[in-house]
Amino acid sequence: GTYQVSDAASTNTGTVRVPTQAAPLTGTTADTFTITWASQAAGADQVYDIQIKRLGSGAWTPWQTGATAASGSFDSSSPDWAGAGTYQFRARLRNASTGNDSGYSPPSKPLTIS
């Protein structure tokens, strides 16, 4: 996600952006890819929302909403993401009780499927 941070002692502020990762970054439609959006599972009342974008489409679409795991498997055989192409992912941390969220992460490096 994208997180606003501040240092109370110096009043300095900044933004920390943590991208999602796809591995491997290339493969075929027969392969399964690991998409990692966090270093650990979500805590109490916390969930992850992950979006996908097929490059060239211009639109982010929900891929997993309310996930609690730190990563998931992606393959392009789903009718929603059919076939070869180049994909990116982004994620955010959301409090399921309040709806407050971190803001979406920068996009992952492109995942190219042939």
Backbone atoms as SQL, in Angstrom:
CREATE TABLE atoms (id INTEGER PRIMARY KEY, chain TEXT, resi INTEGER, resn TEXT, atom TEXT, x REAL, y REAL, z REAL);
INSERT INTO atoms VALUES
  (1, 'A', 1, 'GLY', 'N', 0.812, -1.192, 0.000),
  (2, 'A', 1, 'GLY', 'CA', 0.000, 0.000, 0.000),
  (3, 'A', 1, 'GLY', 'C', 0.846, 1.242, 0.000),
  (4, 'A', 2, 'THR', 'N', 0.193, 2.351, 0.143),
  (5, 'A', 2, 'THR', 'CA', 0.839, 3.649, 0.249),
  (6, 'A', 2, 'THR', 'C', 0.470, 4.225, 1.610),
  (7, 'A', 3, 'TYR', 'N', 1.485, 4.595, 2.382),
  (8, 'A', 3, 'TYR', 'CA', 1.279, 5.012, 3.763),
  (9, 'A', 3, 'TYR', 'C', 1.862, 6.395, 3.998),
  (10, 'A', 4, 'GLN', 'N', 1.101, 7.257, 4.672),
  (11, 'A', 4, 'GLN', 'CA', 1.591, 8.557, 5.102),
  (12, 'A', 4, 'GLN', 'C', 2.272, 8.359, 6.453),
  (13, 'A', 5, 'VAL', 'N', 3.453, 8.935, 6.612),
  (14, 'A', 5, 'VAL', 'CA', 4.194, 8.804, 7.866),
  (15, 'A', 5, 'VAL', 'C', 4.605, 10.199, 8.351),
  (16, 'A', 6, 'SER', 'N', 4.775, 10.314, 9.662),
  (17, 'A', 6, 'SER', 'CA', 5.254, 11.576, 10.220),
  (18, 'A', 6, 'SER', 'C', 6.115, 11.291, 11.436),
  (19, 'A', 7, 'ASP', 'N', 7.059, 12.181, 11.664),
  (20, 'A', 7, 'ASP', 'CA', 7.958, 12.103, 12.810),
  (21, 'A', 7, 'ASP', 'C', 7.555, 13.220, 13.770),
  (22, 'A', 8, 'ALA', 'N', 6.961, 12.844, 14.882),
  (23, 'A', 8, 'ALA', 'CA', 6.468, 13.828, 15.840),
  (24, 'A', 8, 'ALA', 'C', 7.590, 14.697, 16.401),
  (25, 'A', 9, 'ALA', 'N', 8.793, 14.147, 16.512),
  (26, 'A', 9, 'ALA', 'CA', 9.903, 14.905, 17.088),
  (27, 'A', 9, 'ALA', 'C', 10.380, 16.026, 16.167),
  (28, 'A', 10, 'SER', 'N', 10.359, 15.779, 14.863),
  (29, 'A', 10, 'SER', 'CA', 10.881, 16.787, 13.925),
  (30, 'A', 10, 'SER', 'C', 9.801, 17.405, 13.042),
  (31, 'A', 11, 'THR', 'N', 8.602, 16.897, 13.105),
  (32, 'A', 11, 'THR', 'CA', 7.466, 17.297, 12.261),
  (33, 'A', 11, 'THR', 'C', 7.690, 17.008, 10.773),
  (34, 'A', 12, 'ASN', 'N', 8.698, 16.204, 10.459),
  (35, 'A', 12, 'ASN', 'CA', 8.898, 15.778, 9.075),
  (36, 'A', 12, 'ASN', 'C', 7.800, 14.799, 8.697),
  (37, 'A', 13, 'THR', 'N', 7.359, 14.878, 7.465),
  (38, 'A', 13, 'THR', 'CA', 6.352, 13.953, 6.960),
  (39, 'A', 13, 'THR', 'C', 6.837, 13.350, 5.648),
  (40, 'A', 14, 'GLY', 'N', 6.218, 12.254, 5.265),
  (41, 'A', 14, 'GLY', 'CA', 6.586, 11.612, 4.015),
  (42, 'A', 14, 'GLY', 'C', 5.585, 10.544, 3.638),
  (43, 'A', 15, 'THR', 'N', 5.872, 9.883, 2.555),
  (44, 'A', 15, 'THR', 'CA', 5.032, 8.823, 2.044),
  (45, 'A', 15, 'THR', 'C', 5.893, 7.592, 1.783),
  (46, 'A', 16, 'VAL', 'N', 5.421, 6.456, 2.241),
  (47, 'A', 16, 'VAL', 'CA', 6.085, 5.186, 1.977),
  (48, 'A', 16, 'VAL', 'C', 5.196, 4.412, 1.012),
  (49, 'A', 17, 'ARG', 'N', 5.760, 3.990, -0.110),
  (50, 'A', 17, 'ARG', 'CA', 5.011, 3.233, -1.121),
  (51, 'A', 17, 'ARG', 'C', 5.615, 1.846, -1.245),
  (52, 'A', 18, 'VAL', 'N', 4.801, 0.835, -0.995),
  (53, 'A', 18, 'VAL', 'CA', 5.265, -0.547, -1.038),
  (54, 'A', 18, 'VAL', 'C', 4.537, -1.265, -2.177),
  (55, 'A', 19, 'PRO', 'N', 5.244, -1.593, -3.269),
  (56, 'A', 19, 'PRO', 'CA', 4.574, -2.217, -4.419),
  (57, 'A', 19, 'PRO', 'C', 4.282, -3.699, -4.195),
  (58, 'A', 20, 'THR', 'N', 3.332, -4.197, -4.958),
  (59, 'A', 20, 'THR', 'CA', 3.109, -5.636, -5.003),
  (60, 'A', 20, 'THR', 'C', 4.178, -6.243, -5.897),
  (61, 'A', 21, 'GLN', 'N', 4.336, -7.574, -5.810),
  (62, 'A', 21, 'GLN', 'CA', 5.330, -8.265, -6.626),
  (63, 'A', 21, 'GLN', 'C', 4.695, -9.467, -7.296),
  (64, 'A', 22, 'ALA', 'N', 5.059, -9.683, -8.549),
  (65, 'A', 22, 'ALA', 'CA', 4.640, -10.864, -9.291),
  (66, 'A', 22, 'ALA', 'C', 5.878, -11.708, -9.558),
  (67, 'A', 23, 'ALA', 'N', 5.753, -13.025, -9.426),
  (68, 'A', 23, 'ALA', 'CA', 6.890, -13.910, -9.689),
  (69, 'A', 23, 'ALA', 'C', 6.399, -15.226, -10.271),
  (70, 'A', 24, 'PRO', 'N', 7.040, -15.701, -11.306),
  (71, 'A', 24, 'PRO', 'CA', 8.024, -14.980, -12.105),
  (72, 'A', 24, 'PRO', 'C', 7.354, -13.873, -12.911),
  (73, 'A', 25, 'LEU', 'N', 8.159, -13.056, -13.602),
  (74, 'A', 25, 'LEU', 'CA', 7.604, -11.939, -14.370),
  (75, 'A', 25, 'LEU', 'C', 7.226, -12.314, -15.795),
  (76, 'A', 26, 'THR', 'N', 7.626, -13.492, -16.225),
  (77, 'A', 26, 'THR', 'CA', 7.248, -13.972, -17.561),
  (78, 'A', 26, 'THR', 'C', 6.873, -15.441, -17.478),
  (79, 'A', 27, 'GLY', 'N', 6.023, -15.870, -18.408),
  (80, 'A', 27, 'GLY', 'CA', 5.627, -17.271, -18.473),
  (81, 'A', 27, 'GLY', 'C', 4.609, -17.474, -19.571),
  (82, 'A', 28, 'THR', 'N', 3.993, -18.626, -19.532),
  (83, 'A', 28, 'THR', 'CA', 2.988, -18.963, -20.533),
  (84, 'A', 28, 'THR', 'C', 1.627, -19.108, -19.873),
  (85, 'A', 29, 'THR', 'N', 0.610, -19.298, -20.681),
  (86, 'A', 29, 'THR', 'CA', -0.741, -19.472, -20.146),
  (87, 'A', 29, 'THR', 'C', -0.876, -20.753, -19.333),
  (88, 'A', 30, 'ALA', 'N', 0.097, -21.646, -19.421),
  (89, 'A', 30, 'ALA', 'CA', 0.070, -22.885, -18.632),
  (90, 'A', 30, 'ALA', 'C', 0.666, -22.697, -17.240),
  (91, 'A', 31, 'ASP', 'N', 1.282, -21.556, -16.988),
  (92, 'A', 31, 'ASP', 'CA', 1.972, -21.315, -15.720),
  (93, 'A', 31, 'ASP', 'C', 1.060, -20.669, -14.679),
  (94, 'A', 32, 'THR', 'N', 1.439, -20.848, -13.419),
  (95, 'A', 32, 'THR', 'CA', 0.793, -20.171, -12.300),
  (96, 'A', 32, 'THR', 'C', 1.818, -19.219, -11.710),
  (97, 'A', 33, 'PHE', 'N', 1.378, -18.024, -11.347),
  (98, 'A', 33, 'PHE', 'CA', 2.263, -16.975, -10.851),
  (99, 'A', 33, 'PHE', 'C', 1.877, -16.622, -9.420),
  (100, 'A', 34, 'THR', 'N', 2.859, -16.242, -8.623),
  (101, 'A', 34, 'THR', 'CA', 2.612, -15.822, -7.252),
  (102, 'A', 34, 'THR', 'C', 2.590, -14.299, -7.201),
  (103, 'A', 35, 'ILE', 'N', 1.504, -13.766, -6.679),
  (104, 'A', 35, 'ILE', 'CA', 1.369, -12.326, -6.489),
  (105, 'A', 35, 'ILE', 'C', 1.458, -12.070, -4.985),
  (106, 'A', 36, 'THR', 'N', 2.438, -11.275, -4.578),
  (107, 'A', 36, 'THR', 'CA', 2.660, -10.982, -3.159),
  (108, 'A', 36, 'THR', 'C', 2.343, -9.514, -2.904),
  (109, 'A', 37, 'TRP', 'N', 1.470, -9.280, -1.935),
  (110, 'A', 37, 'TRP', 'CA', 1.063, -7.905, -1.621),
  (111, 'A', 37, 'TRP', 'C', 1.393, -7.509, -0.194),
  (112, 'A', 38, 'ALA', 'N', 1.906, -8.418, 0.613),
  (113, 'A', 38, 'ALA', 'CA', 2.252, -8.096, 2.002),
  (114, 'A', 38, 'ALA', 'C', 3.321, -9.060, 2.507),
  (115, 'A', 39, 'SER', 'N', 3.941, -8.698, 3.617),
  (116, 'A', 39, 'SER', 'CA', 4.951, -9.566, 4.215),
  (117, 'A', 39, 'SER', 'C', 4.349, -10.549, 5.210),
  (118, 'A', 40, 'GLN', 'N', 3.092, -10.327, 5.594),
  (119, 'A', 40, 'GLN', 'CA', 2.431, -11.233, 6.535),
  (120, 'A', 40, 'GLN', 'C', 0.920, -11.168, 6.342),
  (121, 'A', 41, 'ALA', 'N', 0.251, -12.139, 6.887),
  (122, 'A', 41, 'ALA', 'CA', -1.213, -12.174, 6.818),
  (123, 'A', 41, 'ALA', 'C', -1.788, -10.947, 7.524),
  (124, 'A', 42, 'ALA', 'N', -2.984, -10.559, 7.134),
  (125, 'A', 42, 'ALA', 'CA', -3.645, -9.406, 7.732),
  (126, 'A', 42, 'ALA', 'C', -3.959, -9.671, 9.208),
  (127, 'A', 43, 'GLY', 'N', -3.904, -8.620, 10.011),
  (128, 'A', 43, 'GLY', 'CA', -4.216, -8.735, 11.432),
  (129, 'A', 43, 'GLY', 'C', -5.715, -8.630, 11.676),
  (130, 'A', 44, 'ALA', 'N', -6.087, -8.574, 12.934),
  (131, 'A', 44, 'ALA', 'CA', -7.493, -8.482, 13.320),
  (132, 'A', 44, 'ALA', 'C', -8.133, -7.250, 12.682),
  (133, 'A', 45, 'ASP', 'N', -9.310, -7.436, 12.102),
  (134, 'A', 45, 'ASP', 'CA', -10.075, -6.374, 11.434),
  (135, 'A', 45, 'ASP', 'C', -9.383, -5.802, 10.204),
  (136, 'A', 46, 'GLN', 'N', -8.301, -6.424, 9.745),
  (137, 'A', 46, 'GLN', 'CA', -7.571, -5.937, 8.583),
  (138, 'A', 46, 'GLN', 'C', -7.767, -6.891, 7.403),
  (139, 'A', 47, 'VAL', 'N', -7.883, -6.344, 6.203),
  (140, 'A', 47, 'VAL', 'CA', -7.973, -7.148, 4.981),
  (141, 'A', 47, 'VAL', 'C', -7.196, -6.437, 3.878),
  (142, 'A', 48, 'TYR', 'N', -6.893, -7.190, 2.837),
  (143, 'A', 48, 'TYR', 'CA', -6.212, -6.641, 1.672),
  (144, 'A', 48, 'TYR', 'C', -7.183, -6.640, 0.492),
  (145, 'A', 49, 'ASP', 'N', -7.128, -5.573, -0.288),
  (146, 'A', 49, 'ASP', 'CA', -7.872, -5.493, -1.544),
  (147, 'A', 49, 'ASP', 'C', -6.839, -5.427, -2.662),
  (148, 'A', 50, 'ILE', 'N', -6.918, -6.342, -3.608),
  (149, 'A', 50, 'ILE', 'CA', -5.951, -6.420, -4.689),
  (150, 'A', 50, 'ILE', 'C', -6.666, -6.200, -6.005),
  (151, 'A', 51, 'GLN', 'N', -6.088, -5.333, -6.840),
  (152, 'A', 51, 'GLN', 'CA', -6.655, -5.051, -8.153),
  (153, 'A', 51, 'GLN', 'C', -5.702, -5.516, -9.246),
  (154, 'A', 52, 'ILE', 'N', -6.270, -5.760, -10.419),
  (155, 'A', 52, 'ILE', 'CA', -5.516, -6.207, -11.582),
  (156, 'A', 52, 'ILE', 'C', -5.827, -5.273, -12.749),
  (157, 'A', 53, 'LYS', 'N', -4.829, -5.103, -13.604),
  (158, 'A', 53, 'LYS', 'CA', -5.038, -4.318, -14.816),
  (159, 'A', 53, 'LYS', 'C', -4.302, -5.003, -15.959),
  (160, 'A', 54, 'ARG', 'N', -5.021, -5.229, -17.027),
  (161, 'A', 54, 'ARG', 'CA', -4.372, -5.730, -18.239),
  (162, 'A', 54, 'ARG', 'C', -3.861, -4.506, -18.972),
  (163, 'A', 55, 'LEU', 'N', -2.558, -4.441, -19.218),
  (164, 'A', 55, 'LEU', 'CA', -1.991, -3.261, -19.854),
  (165, 'A', 55, 'LEU', 'C', -2.647, -3.035, -21.197),
  (166, 'A', 56, 'GLY', 'N', -2.952, -1.786, -21.438),
  (167, 'A', 56, 'GLY', 'CA', -3.670, -1.416, -22.644),
  (168, 'A', 56, 'GLY', 'C', -5.145, -1.202, -22.390),
  (169, 'A', 57, 'SER', 'N', -5.657, -1.745, -21.268),
  (170, 'A', 57, 'SER', 'CA', -7.078, -1.576, -20.961),
  (171, 'A', 57, 'SER', 'C', -7.328, -0.265, -20.230),
  (172, 'A', 58, 'GLY', 'N', -6.336, 0.188, -19.464),
  (173, 'A', 58, 'GLY', 'CA', -6.455, 1.447, -18.746),
  (174, 'A', 58, 'GLY', 'C', -7.273, 1.402, -17.475),
  (175, 'A', 59, 'ALA', 'N', -7.911, 0.295, -17.147),
  (176, 'A', 59, 'ALA', 'CA', -8.806, 0.246, -15.982),
  (177, 'A', 59, 'ALA', 'C', -8.329, -0.786, -14.961),
  (178, 'A', 60, 'TRP', 'N', -8.321, -0.393, -13.694),
  (179, 'A', 60, 'TRP', 'CA', -8.053, -1.333, -12.604),
  (180, 'A', 60, 'TRP', 'C', -9.359, -2.023, -12.252),
  (181, 'A', 61, 'THR', 'N', -9.285, -3.338, -12.015),
  (182, 'A', 61, 'THR', 'CA', -10.454, -4.152, -11.715),
  (183, 'A', 61, 'THR', 'C', -10.189, -4.956, -10.446),
  (184, 'A', 62, 'PRO', 'N', -11.159, -5.119, -9.557),
  (185, 'A', 62, 'PRO', 'CA', -10.939, -5.960, -8.378),
  (186, 'A', 62, 'PRO', 'C', -10.532, -7.379, -8.783),
  (187, 'A', 63, 'TRP', 'N', -9.494, -7.888, -8.135),
  (188, 'A', 63, 'TRP', 'CA', -9.074, -9.277, -8.344),
  (189, 'A', 63, 'TRP', 'C', -9.393, -10.080, -7.085),
  (190, 'A', 64, 'GLN', 'N', -8.957, -9.588, -5.925),
  (191, 'A', 64, 'GLN', 'CA', -9.310, -10.198, -4.638),
  (192, 'A', 64, 'GLN', 'C', -9.685, -9.061, -3.688),
  (193, 'A', 65, 'THR', 'N', -10.843, -9.173, -3.084),
  (194, 'A', 65, 'THR', 'CA', -11.320, -8.155, -2.149),
  (195, 'A', 65, 'THR', 'C', -11.524, -8.813, -0.789),
  (196, 'A', 66, 'GLY', 'N', -10.954, -8.201, 0.239),
  (197, 'A', 66, 'GLY', 'CA', -11.104, -8.756, 1.579),
  (198, 'A', 66, 'GLY', 'C', -10.201, -9.936, 1.858),
  (199, 'A', 67, 'ALA', 'N', -9.075, -10.033, 1.163),
  (200, 'A', 67, 'ALA', 'CA', -8.134, -11.143, 1.373),
  (201, 'A', 67, 'ALA', 'C', -7.435, -10.977, 2.716),
  (202, 'A', 68, 'THR', 'N', -7.111, -12.104, 3.340),
  (203, 'A', 68, 'THR', 'CA', -6.363, -12.046, 4.596),
  (204, 'A', 68, 'THR', 'C', -4.955, -12.613, 4.451),
  (205, 'A', 69, 'ALA', 'N', -4.697, -13.391, 3.409),
  (206, 'A', 69, 'ALA', 'CA', -3.361, -13.946, 3.155),
  (207, 'A', 69, 'ALA', 'C', -2.456, -12.853, 2.590),
  (208, 'A', 70, 'ALA', 'N', -1.144, -13.073, 2.647),
  (209, 'A', 70, 'ALA', 'CA', -0.167, -12.108, 2.154),
  (210, 'A', 70, 'ALA', 'C', 0.121, -12.245, 0.667),
  (211, 'A', 71, 'SER', 'N', -0.345, -13.330, 0.060),
  (212, 'A', 71, 'SER', 'CA', -0.093, -13.564, -1.361),
  (213, 'A', 71, 'SER', 'C', -1.153, -14.507, -1.916),
  (214, 'A', 72, 'GLY', 'N', -1.151, -14.643, -3.230),
  (215, 'A', 72, 'GLY', 'CA', -2.098, -15.538, -3.885),
  (216, 'A', 72, 'GLY', 'C', -1.571, -15.998, -5.216),
  (217, 'A', 73, 'SER', 'N', -2.235, -16.976, -5.800),
  (218, 'A', 73, 'SER', 'CA', -1.842, -17.533, -7.088),
  (219, 'A', 73, 'SER', 'C', -2.693, -16.943, -8.200),
  (220, 'A', 74, 'PHE', 'N', -2.048, -16.669, -9.325),
  (221, 'A', 74, 'PHE', 'CA', -2.733, -16.126, -10.497),
  (222, 'A', 74, 'PHE', 'C', -2.398, -16.987, -11.702),
  (223, 'A', 75, 'ASP', 'N', -3.427, -17.346, -12.444),
  (224, 'A', 75, 'ASP', 'CA', -3.195, -17.938, -13.757),
  (225, 'A', 75, 'ASP', 'C', -4.170, -17.296, -14.727),
  (226, 'A', 76, 'SER', 'N', -3.795, -17.267, -15.970),
  (227, 'A', 76, 'SER', 'CA', -4.573, -16.521, -16.954),
  (228, 'A', 76, 'SER', 'C', -5.662, -17.359, -17.596),
  (229, 'A', 77, 'SER', 'N', -6.021, -18.494, -17.003),
  (230, 'A', 77, 'SER', 'CA', -7.062, -19.342, -17.586),
  (231, 'A', 77, 'SER', 'C', -8.469, -18.896, -17.179),
  (232, 'A', 78, 'SER', 'N', -8.550, -18.001, -16.181),
  (233, 'A', 78, 'SER', 'CA', -9.851, -17.500, -15.759),
  (234, 'A', 78, 'SER', 'C', -10.507, -16.741, -16.906),
  (235, 'A', 79, 'PRO', 'N', -11.807, -16.916, -17.121),
  (236, 'A', 79, 'PRO', 'CA', -12.483, -16.165, -18.185),
  (237, 'A', 79, 'PRO', 'C', -12.353, -14.649, -18.022),
  (238, 'A', 80, 'ASP', 'N', -12.204, -14.191, -16.772),
  (239, 'A', 80, 'ASP', 'CA', -12.071, -12.756, -16.530),
  (240, 'A', 80, 'ASP', 'C', -10.742, -12.195, -17.018),
  (241, 'A', 81, 'TRP', 'N', -9.712, -13.029, -17.054),
  (242, 'A', 81, 'TRP', 'CA', -8.373, -12.572, -17.427),
  (243, 'A', 81, 'TRP', 'C', -7.826, -13.460, -18.528),
  (244, 'A', 82, 'ALA', 'N', -8.639, -13.776, -19.492),
  (245, 'A', 82, 'ALA', 'CA', -8.327, -14.807, -20.474),
  (246, 'A', 82, 'ALA', 'C', -7.064, -14.529, -21.268),
  (247, 'A', 83, 'GLY', 'N', -6.171, -15.496, -21.207),
  (248, 'A', 83, 'GLY', 'CA', -5.085, -15.613, -22.152),
  (249, 'A', 83, 'GLY', 'C', -3.865, -14.747, -21.960),
  (250, 'A', 84, 'ALA', 'N', -3.094, -14.749, -23.025),
  (251, 'A', 84, 'ALA', 'CA', -1.823, -14.048, -23.050),
  (252, 'A', 84, 'ALA', 'C', -2.050, -12.548, -22.912),
  (253, 'A', 85, 'GLY', 'N', -1.051, -11.888, -22.367),
  (254, 'A', 85, 'GLY', 'CA', -1.116, -10.445, -22.213),
  (255, 'A', 85, 'GLY', 'C', -0.142, -9.991, -21.150),
  (256, 'A', 86, 'THR', 'N', -0.173, -8.713, -20.867),
  (257, 'A', 86, 'THR', 'CA', 0.679, -8.137, -19.840),
  (258, 'A', 86, 'THR', 'C', -0.216, -7.561, -18.751),
  (259, 'A', 87, 'TYR', 'N', 0.045, -7.951, -17.523),
  (260, 'A', 87, 'TYR', 'CA', -0.797, -7.607, -16.386),
  (261, 'A', 87, 'TYR', 'C', 0.016, -6.878, -15.313),
  (262, 'A', 88, 'GLN', 'N', -0.672, -6.050, -14.528),
  (263, 'A', 88, 'GLN', 'CA', -0.085, -5.459, -13.338),
  (264, 'A', 88, 'GLN', 'C', -1.070, -5.607, -12.188),
  (265, 'A', 89, 'PHE', 'N', -0.533, -5.523, -10.978),
  (266, 'A', 89, 'PHE', 'CA', -1.333, -5.664, -9.769),
  (267, 'A', 89, 'PHE', 'C', -1.005, -4.517, -8.818),
  (268, 'A', 90, 'ARG', 'N', -1.973, -4.158, -7.987),
  (269, 'A', 90, 'ARG', 'CA', -1.749, -3.213, -6.906),
  (270, 'A', 90, 'ARG', 'C', -2.640, -3.625, -5.744),
  (271, 'A', 91, 'ALA', 'N', -2.269, -3.186, -4.535),
  (272, 'A', 91, 'ALA', 'CA', -3.000, -3.634, -3.346),
  (273, 'A', 91, 'ALA', 'C', -3.053, -2.519, -2.307),
  (274, 'A', 92, 'ARG', 'N', -3.987, -2.681, -1.389),
  (275, 'A', 92, 'ARG', 'CA', -4.078, -1.776, -0.244),
  (276, 'A', 92, 'ARG', 'C', -4.469, -2.583, 0.977),
  (277, 'A', 93, 'LEU', 'N', -4.149, -2.037, 2.142),
  (278, 'A', 93, 'LEU', 'CA', -4.575, -2.587, 3.423),
  (279, 'A', 93, 'LEU', 'C', -5.801, -1.791, 3.851),
  (280, 'A', 94, 'ARG', 'N', -6.847, -2.509, 4.276),
  (281, 'A', 94, 'ARG', 'CA', -8.091, -1.836, 4.668),
  (282, 'A', 94, 'ARG', 'C', -8.571, -2.375, 6.002),
  (283, 'A', 95, 'ASN', 'N', -9.051, -1.480, 6.858),
  (284, 'A', 95, 'ASN', 'CA', -9.680, -1.892, 8.105),
  (285, 'A', 95, 'ASN', 'C', -11.107, -2.294, 7.766),
  (286, 'A', 96, 'ALA', 'N', -11.435, -3.552, 7.962),
  (287, 'A', 96, 'ALA', 'CA', -12.748, -4.074, 7.581),
  (288, 'A', 96, 'ALA', 'C', -13.868, -3.481, 8.436),
  (289, 'A', 97, 'SER', 'N', -13.563, -2.999, 9.627),
  (290, 'A', 97, 'SER', 'CA', -14.587, -2.428, 10.497),
  (291, 'A', 97, 'SER', 'C', -14.893, -0.975, 10.168),
  (292, 'A', 98, 'THR', 'N', -13.839, -0.191, 9.931),
  (293, 'A', 98, 'THR', 'CA', -14.022, 1.246, 9.727),
  (294, 'A', 98, 'THR', 'C', -14.020, 1.660, 8.256),
  (295, 'A', 99, 'GLY', 'N', -13.416, 0.832, 7.404),
  (296, 'A', 99, 'GLY', 'CA', -13.285, 1.188, 5.995),
  (297, 'A', 99, 'GLY', 'C', -12.063, 2.034, 5.695),
  (298, 'A', 100, 'ASN', 'N', -11.321, 2.469, 6.723),
  (299, 'A', 100, 'ASN', 'CA', -10.093, 3.235, 6.492),
  (300, 'A', 100, 'ASN', 'C', -9.091, 2.368, 5.745),
  (301, 'A', 101, 'ASP', 'N', -8.347, 2.981, 4.806),
  (302, 'A', 101, 'ASP', 'CA', -7.389, 2.188, 4.026),
  (303, 'A', 101, 'ASP', 'C', -6.082, 2.933, 3.859),
  (304, 'A', 102, 'SER', 'N', -5.085, 2.192, 3.407),
  (305, 'A', 102, 'SER', 'CA', -3.742, 2.730, 3.238),
  (306, 'A', 102, 'SER', 'C', -3.574, 3.506, 1.948),
  (307, 'A', 103, 'GLY', 'N', -4.449, 3.347, 1.002),
  (308, 'A', 103, 'GLY', 'CA', -4.215, 3.833, -0.353),
  (309, 'A', 103, 'GLY', 'C', -3.554, 2.712, -1.134),
  (310, 'A', 104, 'TYR', 'N', -3.786, 2.672, -2.420),
  (311, 'A', 104, 'TYR', 'CA', -3.229, 1.577, -3.226),
  (312, 'A', 104, 'TYR', 'C', -1.729, 1.736, -3.409),
  (313, 'A', 105, 'SER', 'N', -1.065, 0.607, -3.500),
  (314, 'A', 105, 'SER', 'CA', 0.369, 0.566, -3.741),
  (315, 'A', 105, 'SER', 'C', 0.688, 1.014, -5.162),
  (316, 'A', 106, 'PRO', 'N', 1.958, 1.312, -5.430),
  (317, 'A', 106, 'PRO', 'CA', 2.358, 1.479, -6.818),
  (318, 'A', 106, 'PRO', 'C', 2.132, 0.149, -7.548),
  (319, 'A', 107, 'PRO', 'N', 1.938, 0.175, -8.858),
  (320, 'A', 107, 'PRO', 'CA', 1.717, -1.077, -9.593),
  (321, 'A', 107, 'PRO', 'C', 2.940, -1.995, -9.529),
  (322, 'A', 108, 'SER', 'N', 2.692, -3.284, -9.614),
  (323, 'A', 108, 'SER', 'CA', 3.773, -4.253, -9.714),
  (324, 'A', 108, 'SER', 'C', 4.506, -4.069, -11.038),
  (325, 'A', 109, 'LYS', 'N', 5.676, -4.648, -11.132),
  (326, 'A', 109, 'LYS', 'CA', 6.332, -4.716, -12.433),
  (327, 'A', 109, 'LYS', 'C', 5.435, -5.526, -13.341),
  (328, 'A', 110, 'PRO', 'N', 5.434, -5.251, -14.635),
  (329, 'A', 110, 'PRO', 'CA', 4.542, -5.980, -15.548),
  (330, 'A', 110, 'PRO', 'C', 4.809, -7.484, -15.568),
  (331, 'A', 111, 'LEU', 'N', 3.745, -8.254, -15.556),
  (332, 'A', 111, 'LEU', 'CA', 3.775, -9.710, -15.682),
  (333, 'A', 111, 'LEU', 'C', 3.354, -10.028, -17.109),
  (334, 'A', 112, 'THR', 'N', 4.240, -10.640, -17.886),
  (335, 'A', 112, 'THR', 'CA', 3.961, -10.914, -19.288),
  (336, 'A', 112, 'THR', 'C', 3.727, -12.398, -19.499),
  (337, 'A', 113, 'ILE', 'N', 2.564, -12.716, -20.043),
  (338, 'A', 113, 'ILE', 'CA', 2.164, -14.101, -20.297),
  (339, 'A', 113, 'ILE', 'C', 2.004, -14.294, -21.797),
  (340, 'A', 114, 'SER', 'N', 2.676, -15.308, -22.318),
  (341, 'A', 114, 'SER', 'CA', 2.575, -15.581, -23.765),
  (342, 'A', 114, 'SER', 'C', 1.887, -16.904, -24.015);
